[in-house]
Amino acid sequence: MIEARDIMKTDVISSKREIRILKAGRRKRASGVNLIEVMAVTAILTITVVGTSGYRYYSSLNAHWAQEQITAARLGQLLCGSWAGVEGDETYDPEEHLESDLEVDVLSPPDSLPPAFVLLGSYRITIEGVAYDCTLAWKDVTPELRAIWVSVKWDWREEDLSNPDKAFRKSFIIITYV
């Protein structure tokens, strides 16, 4: 004899089968990634790599420029200190005082000087392949006080070192009194 409980169980079982059959008829979404997602990730990674490379390139280039600028400032301080060390003597010669440590060459006089200054000399000092053009001048402010003027200039090229159109002059001017 079939009981009511057994009938209900078979109905539940058959209804579960029907649900499974209905679900099997629908197309399931495939798990994983599709081509659009792969292309999006590839584009994002490419942009990130290019951006990082550009950042590293420009940061190392800026570090190189900063090193040139620091060297020019230190060279100006060296010339001022060396000249002040001989109390601003008008016969001071950087070739004589610095030749053992630096490569110093004499240049032709510059076109202009500050007003009332007397030219001591112009020199090209090469440090690590960079040529720094230095001009030294002096003037007596009072009979016991002399102003020492040192100008350091160098070419600052952004990209192409062989193209002078892309170069411009950077400079430091240092004045001290002895």
Order of alpha helices (4+ residues) and beta strands (2+ residues): alpha-alpha-alpha-beta-beta-beta-beta-beta
